[in-house]
Amino acid sequence: MATSVSIIIPTRNEEAFIINTLDSIMAQDYPLDLLEIVIADGESDDKTKELIERYILDHSNVKLINNPERVVPYALNYALTVAKGDVIIRLDAHSKYPSNYVSRLVGELERLGADNVGGVWKTTPANDGVVATGIALATSHPLGIGNADYRLENEEVKSVDTVPFGCFPRSVFERIGAFDTDLIRNQDDEFNGRIIKNGGKIYLIPDVEIVYYARGTVTKMIKMFYQYGLFKPLVNIKLGDPATVRQFVPPLFVLFLLSIVLLPFLPILFTQLWLGLLGFYVLLTFLVSLKIAIQNKRFTLIFILPIIFPLIHLSYGWGYLRGFVLLYFFSVKPGGVNFSTSR
C-alpha cells in the first residue's frame, strides 16, 4: 500500500524563496495524490501569503494556515494538527529539493526502520555578491560550523544525532510528542535528541542534496548564529545531556578574548601566551580563507572570510554564554520566562 505524505513548512517573509521551494516540491517523482503540503505562515508582512494563496489556486494539495505566534515550533505544531499523512516531512522555505527527495527519504525510512532520515545541505549563496558568497562558504566549512555531518561531505548512509528537514513516521510524534515551543531556534536538535533518548534511530542519506540558501547579509547571519547559541543550553537541559566539545569551542573563544582585561594583573608570560594563541587563530583563519578564495577563484573573498569566520564564532559563543548565564544563574530561559534548571 502506498504511503501518504504530509510536508509541513513554516514561513515568515519568504517571498524571495517560497515559489522556488513549492515548485521543487510539486516536481517530485512521488505521486502527487499521496502528497499534501501544509504551510503555516507567521503573519508575513511581505508578499509571502499572497504568493502562496495564488499558488493554491492551481494546486489543490497545498494548504495555508496561520501561525499567530510567528515562530517556527508553533508553526510546525499547528501544521501537524492539520497534516493527514502517514509520514511527516518537515521542510524549510529557504531551500530547494531534488525531485527524488520524498521518494528517496520515504523509501529509506521504511528500509532502515528509522525514526527520522534526512539529506545533506548544499549551501548556496543567497545572491551573487561577495558577502553572500562568503557567508555560504564559511557556513559550510569545518572552521565555521565544526563537524556537523549534514553540512559536510559524506559518502555513506550513517547513523547521526541530527539531520535537517527530517522525514518521520507519524508514530514518532504520537510516541514522544511535538516540537518544543520554548525553542525559537534548535527545536529540530531537541526533537532529534528526544528521538535518540527514547531509543530511536536517525540516519543521514548523503546522496539526497538539499539546496540551502544561506543568509544573504552579515546582520542576518549574526542573528541566526547568536540565536543558535542562545538556545543551545536550554536544549542540553531539556535533554539532560552535557554540551559537546564542538558546542563549547565558540563560548570558550569569547571568554578567551574577554580575558584580556586580566592580563595587566598577570605575569608577562600569560600575555605572551595570550598573544600567541590569538596570533595562531588569526593566521589559521587567514590561511583557510586564502585556500577557499583560491579554490573558488574569487580572490575578493580573502577580504571577507577572515571577518565572517570570527563573527560566526563570536555570535554563537556570546549567545551560548548569555543563554547559559540566564538558565543556570537566573533560572530564566531565553525570552524572559522563569525556568527551573531542575526540570
N, C-alpha and C positions, 0 to 999 in steps of 0.2 A: 504494500500500500504506500502510495506517495506521501511524503511528509509535507505538511503545511508549514509555512514560514512567515513569521511576522518580523519585519525590520522596524526598529524604533530609532528615531533620530531627534535629539534635542537641537533646537535652533534659537538663535537670537542675533539679529543683524548680520545675516549671512547672504545678503543679496548678491555678492560677488561670486559666490561659490555654489549656492543651493541648486541651481538648474543643472550645472555640470554633474553634481552629485546624483541628482534624481535621474538624469539621462543615463548615467553609468549603471544605476540600479535597474532601470527599465530595459537595458540592453543585456541583462543576464540571460544565460542559457538555461536557467531554471524555468519551469512552466509558470507563466505569469498568473494563471488562475489559482496557483497554490501560494502565491506571494502577495502579502499586503504590506504597505508602508504606512506607519503611523508617525506623524511629525508632531512633536509638542513644542510649540513656539513660545518663547518667553517674552511676549509682548514687544516684539521688534518695533523699533521706530524708524526703520528704513523700509525698503520695498520687499523684504523677505516674505511676509504674509501675502502680499498682493501677487507675487510671483508664484507662490505655492497654490493659491486659490485659482489662478489662471491655469496652472498645470493640472489641477484636479479635474477640470472640465473635460480633458482628453484622456484622463487616466483614472478610472473608477476604483482602482485598488489603492489609491493614495488617500489618506485621511489626515486632516489637520485638527489638532485640539489645542486648547490654550493652557499655558503654564503661568499662572499669575505670580508665582514665587520667582520666576525668571532665572533660576539657576538649574544646573544640569541634573542633579539627583532627583529633584522633584519632577523635572520633565520626563526622565526615564521611568519613574514610578507611575506617573499619570498615563504614559504610553502603555505600560504593562497592564494596566487595568482595562485598556481598550483592546489590546492585542489578542488575537484568537489562535495564533499558530501553535503547533506542537514544538516548534523550535523558535527561539528568540535570538535575533542578531541585532546587537547594539552598534549602530553606525554613527558617524560624525559628518556634519555638513561641510567640513573643511577638507574633504578628501574625495578622490575618485577611486572606483573599484574595478578590478578586472572582470571580464564577462563571465568567468567561471567562479567568481567569489562565493556565491551562495551554494552552488552545486558542490564545489570542492570542500568547503567547510562542513556542510551538512553530511557529505559522504565520510569525511574524516571523523566527524563527531560520532557517527554510528560505528565506523570501523574500529575506532580506538576505545569505544565505550567511555568517552571523556565527558567531563562536566563543562568544559569550555575549550574551544580551539580558536586560533586566530592567526593572522598572517604577519608580515613584516612591513615596516614603513619604508617607503622610498621617498625620503624627504625632498620636497621640491620648493624652490623659491616662490614666494607669493607674487613676485614680479621680476622683471629683468634687471632691476637696479643692483648695484654692487652691495648695498647694505642688506637687502633681502637675500641675495645670493650668499653673503657671508653668514647670515643667521641660519640659513638652511644647511650650509656645510658644517658650521660649528655645532649645531644641534644634532648632527648625525655622525659626529666624530667621538671616539672614546674620550678624548681630552675634555669634550664638552659635556658628555652625558654618562661617562663611566662605561659599565659593561652591560647596559640594557640590551638583551638579546634581540628584541624586536626592532631596535634601531640600527643594529649592526648586521654585517653579512653572516649568514648561516646557510648550511647546505643540507642538513638532515632534520627530519621531524624529531623534536626533542621535548621532553618534559620541562616546563618552566614554571616560574611563580606568577607571571602575569603576561597577558597579551593585550594589544589594543583592539578595540571594536570586536569583542568576542561573539562567539556563536554558542548558545547554551540550549540544552533541553529545558523545556518549561518546568520540568520537575525540580530543577535546581532551585528556582525561586520558591516553589512550594515547600521545599525542604529547609532552606536557610534564610528565606526572607528576601526582601527587595533591597534596593540601593539605600545607603545610609545618607539621610538628608542633612546630617551635620557637616558633611564633607562637600563643600563647593568644588574643591579640587580633590583628586586622588580617590574619588569614590570607586573607580574601577579597581585600583590597587587593593582597597579594603575589601571589596566584594570578592576579588580573586583570592585574597588571603583567607577569607572566610570559607571559600570552597576548599582550599587545601587543609585548613584547620579541621574541617568536617570530613576529611578522608577523601576528598575529590581529586581529580587529575586535570591538569591544564597542559595543552600541547601547542607548540609553535609549528606552523606549517610554512616553511621558508619559501616555497615556490609561489605562494599567494602574496603578491606585492600590492600594497595599498599606496596610491599616490597621495601623500600627505602634504598639504600646503603649509609651510612654516609661517610663523608670524612675520609680517612684512615690515615692521618698524622695531627699532630698538626699545621704544617705550612699551609696546605690546609684549615683546619678548621678556623684558624685565618683570612686568606684571605677572606673566604666566609662571615664570620660574620662582618668583617670590611666593606666589600662592601655593605652588607645589611644595616648597619648603615649609611654609606656614602650617599647612595641614598635615604634613607627614608625621610629626609627633603624635597627633591625635589618632592617626591610623595605627601607629605602633601600640598605643594604649588600648585601643578598642580590640585589637587582635591579641594583645598580651604578648607581643613579640618584641625583642630588642631591635634597635636600629642596626642595619648592616654597615659594614665598613664604608661602602660606597656612599651611604647617606651622611656619614659623619665627616667626610672629607671637606665639603664646602663650609660647614659651620666652623670646623677647626681652622680653615684658611682665614675666615673672618676674625676669629679670636686671635690668630697669629698676627694679623695686621693691627688689631686693636692693642696688642701687647707692646706696641711702640712707645706707649705712654710710660711703661715701666723701665725702659732702657736706661734713662738717666740715673736710676737708682740702683742699677746692677753693674757688676764688673764689666769692663770693656770687652771681655771675651764673649759675653752674651750679645753685645751689639754686633760684633764681628760675625757671630753665628747667624744672627737675625738677618743681617745684610746678605750673607752668603746664601741663605735659603731663599730670600726674596729674589736675589740675582738668578738663582737656578730656575725659579718659577718663570721669571721674565724671559730668560733665554730659551727655556723649553717651549713656552708659548710662541715666541718668535719663530723658532725652528719649525714647529708644527705648522704655523701659519704660512711660512715660506714654502714648505713642502706642498701644502694644499694649493697655494697660489700657482706653483709650477705645474702641478698635476692638472689643474683646471685651465692653465694657460690664460690666467686673468690676474695680472700682477698688481692691479689696484687692490686686490684682496689683502695684500700684505699691510695695508694701512688700516684695514677694517678688522680683520680677525684678531690681532693682538689686543683689541679693545673688547670685542664681543666675548671672547673666552672668559676674561676676568669678570665681565658683567653677569654672565651666566652663573659663575661660581659665587659671586658676591650676593646676587639677588636671591638665589636658592639658600645660601648659607645664612644670610640675615633673616630671611623668612623662617628658616628652621629654628634659629636661636630664639626669635620672638615667640614662635609657637610653643617651644619648649618652656620658656620662662612663664608664659601665660598659663600653661597647663600645670606645671609642677610647683610653681611658687604662688600662683594666684587662683588655681583651680578654675580658670576661665578658658573656655575654648575659643578659637578664632570666631569673631562675630560678637563676642562680649557676653555670652550666656554662661552662667555658672556650670561647672562640670567637675564632678568628683573623679580624681585620678584613681580611685579605688574601684571605679565602675567596672 
